Structures are given as structure tokens and as C-alpha cells.
Amino acid sequence: MFRDRIELTGSLLGQLEEAYSFIERYNRTRAEFQGLERIDMRDYPPEAIREALLNAIVHREYSYRGSILISIFDNRIEFVTIGGLVNGITIEDIMLGVSVPRNEHLAGIFDLLKLIEAYGTGILKINDSYGQSSAKPKISVSDNAFKIMLPNTNIRESNEIGQSVEIKRVPTVLEKRESAVLRMLDETEYVVRKDVQEALLVSQATAILLLREMTDKGLIVREGSGKYLCYKLNETK
């Protein structure tokens, strides 16, 4: 099932940060126990997300108009970049770690910023990050596009009798904070930023971002402005 999509625009570093934050909304954690030890497992390995984003930005074809597309489904995330493979390079070469930077100067800048370590290691890191998981990343290439598909490691496609099974997962920090704000609004008509900041023991910036996020999702609505700005439950949702 399709869940969400984002088109990246603006500065490249801004795109990178915005995209990573966007995906983190959906990268939940599943908890399981081995004896007395609790083990948390993310839906998507953070290293795989990071490398897929860097690949999309560093290797896209900037002579064409259009945006990098990140599509989030229940069982996977797809990164689609304009620009196929560089001439002379095959998908088999890519899987072996061969890389010819399409944007050599951009790759050099990202290298200086220590965002990438070495050319050609990104796809290898993505595959390695899935370790022993039965779900593996897939790469698709056309003449003018490059797609990386990251499977959700916490969803089983089917069990032994063919029924669809989704493993229950631990709510993210964002979801826990949203739930706390909603509980506050169950007990009072409205809240202001300072109420949220003090109740959740977070910084002013975090409280502002949280309330903005919840407003964008339609969970709450803003009323007033300046010192009279407050937030109420969205009764229409």
C-alpha cells in the first residue's frame, strides 16, 4: 500500500537533511527479546537510507529537469533518480562496487564534507546493512532512471500457511510525543508551545517542530498568532 511521497527541491544539503527527516517519520522500531536481552530492529537500516539518499543526489543527471522521488510503501521505500548508468558501466559493475561519478566535482565536495567515504562503496554498504535478513535491496535501471528499492525488514510477506503477517512495532519517539500532546488536549481546550515544552521536557525548538508536524498532519489546528497563538484538536479529522 502506498503511504507517502516527497519531492526534493532546494539546496542539495537541505534536500539531504529534509529527506532523511521525512523518512525517519516512517522508520519505526520493532522490539524482540532474546532471553533477557531486548533487541530493537529498525524497519530500514539507517545506513541503507543514508547511502541511498547520497547516491540519489550525487549520481543524478542534473541536465534534466525533474525531482528525485522517494516513495514510501508499507513494505518498501523506493528512491528514483533521473539518469541511468554512466556509459560503459553495467548494473553488474555497480553491484561489484565499480563507480564512475557522473558529477565528479559534486562527489569531491561531498567527500570533503565526509558525507561519502570512497567512490563505489555506497551500493555495497546498502547490501551489507541488511546482513542476514531474508529481505534484500533491489536495483532497477533504465536508460534515463535509476531506482533503489529498500525492503522493510520488519514485515514478513507471508507466513507458512500463506497469510499476510505484519509484526507489531514499537512507536517512534515522534509518535510518543504526538500521543502525549493529544492526551493533553483531551484534558484541556487548547495548549501553547510552552505547555508542550514543559510537559514533554523538550527544548523550545523541538516543541515548535512537534506542533508544526502535528498541524501539517491535521491532528491539531493553530489558532491566533504571536503571543496569542495556541493549538487545539482538529475536530474535523
VENURLIN-V704927 format. One record per residue. N is the residue number from 1. PHI is phi in whole degrees, 0 to 359 (none if undefined). OMEGA is omega in whole degrees, 0 to 359 (none if undefined). BURIAL is I if it has 16 or more other ideal C-beta (glycine too) atoms within 10 Angstrom, else O. Layout:
BEGIN
n;phi;omega;burial
N;PHI;OMEGA;BURIAL
N;PHI;OMEGA;BURIAL
END
This chain:
BEGIN
n;phi;omega;burial
1;none;179;O
2;288;184;O
3;248;184;O
4;194;179;O
5;211;177;O
6;225;172;I
7;252;185;O
8;267;175;I
9;223;179;O
10;94;181;O
11;296;183;O
12;295;178;O
13;293;177;O
14;296;177;O
15;300;182;I
16;299;181;I
17;293;181;O
18;296;181;O
19;294;181;I
20;296;179;O
21;296;180;O
22;299;182;O
23;293;180;I
24;300;177;I
25;300;186;O
26;254;182;I
27;274;185;I
28;279;183;I
29;239;173;O
30;255;179;I
31;251;172;O
32;221;184;O
33;242;172;O
34;243;189;O
35;70;178;O
36;268;184;O
37;270;176;O
38;268;179;O
39;241;178;O
40;263;181;O
41;233;178;I
42;283;175;I
43;303;182;I
44;231;178;I
45;303;180;I
46;306;179;O
47;296;180;O
48;293;178;I
49;298;181;I
50;301;183;I
51;291;178;I
52;294;178;I
53;294;180;I
54;296;178;I
55;298;182;I
56;297;183;I
57;279;185;I
58;285;188;I
59;254;181;I
60;286;179;I
61;267;186;I
62;276;177;O
63;281;177;O
64;257;174;O
65;283;181;O
66;132;185;O
67;246;168;O
68;291;180;I
69;249;174;I
70;240;182;I
71;248;183;I
72;249;177;I
73;246;178;I
74;298;188;O
75;247;182;I
76;192;169;I
77;237;179;I
78;242;177;I
79;249;181;I
80;245;184;I
81;241;175;I
82;290;181;I
83;110;176;I
84;280;180;I
85;281;174;I
86;296;181;O
87;309;178;O
88;93;180;O
89;252;179;O
90;253;178;O
91;294;176;O
92;295;177;O
93;298;181;O
94;301;182;I
95;294;178;O
96;272;179;O
97;101;178;O
98;285;180;O
99;214;172;I
100;239;185;O
101;301;176;I
102;288;181;I
103;240;188;I
104;299;181;O
105;293;178;O
106;296;178;I
107;299;178;I
108;296;179;O
109;294;179;O
110;295;176;I
111;293;179;O
112;297;179;O
113;281;180;O
114;63;175;O
115;274;172;I
116;236;185;I
117;262;182;O
118;202;180;O
119;297;174;I
120;90;183;O
121;266;186;O
122;300;181;I
123;296;178;I
124;297;179;I
125;294;178;I
126;299;180;I
127;295;181;I
128;296;184;O
129;294;179;I
130;274;172;I
131;48;183;O
132;270;180;O
133;298;178;O
134;288;177;O
135;277;183;I
136;233;176;O
137;297;177;I
138;228;179;O
139;241;177;I
140;235;183;O
141;227;170;O
142;238;180;O
143;298;187;O
144;232;182;O
145;210;181;I
146;224;182;I
147;234;172;I
148;246;178;I
149;250;177;I
150;255;179;I
151;282;176;I
152;283;184;I
153;285;182;I
154;261;176;I
155;238;175;I
156;265;181;O
157;297;179;O
158;200;176;O
159;262;188;O
160;294;181;O
161;256;171;O
162;84;180;O
163;269;178;O
164;288;183;O
165;227;172;O
166;240;182;O
167;285;178;O
168;294;185;O
169;236;179;I
170;282;179;O
171;301;177;O
172;286;177;I
173;300;179;O
174;299;180;I
175;296;178;O
176;296;179;O
177;292;177;I
178;299;179;I
179;299;179;O
180;296;179;O
181;294;179;I
182;296;176;O
183;294;177;O
184;300;183;I
185;284;172;I
186;287;185;O
187;254;180;O
188;216;185;O
189;291;182;O
190;206;174;I
191;228;173;I
192;245;183;O
193;305;183;O
194;296;178;O
195;300;181;I
196;293;180;I
197;301;183;I
198;285;182;O
199;290;183;O
200;265;181;I
201;57;179;O
202;239;180;O
203;285;178;O
204;300;181;O
205;297;180;O
206;296;179;O
207;297;179;I
208;298;181;O
209;296;179;O
210;298;180;I
211;294;177;I
212;295;180;O
213;298;181;I
214;292;176;I
215;293;179;O
216;298;180;O
217;280;180;O
218;84;179;O
219;286;180;I
220;226;177;I
221;232;177;I
222;272;173;O
223;221;180;O
224;78;179;O
225;204;179;O
226;58;182;O
227;288;180;O
228;259;181;O
229;290;177;O
230;215;184;I
231;229;180;I
232;231;176;O
233;298;176;I
234;277;185;O
235;288;183;O
236;273;185;O
237;278;none;O
END
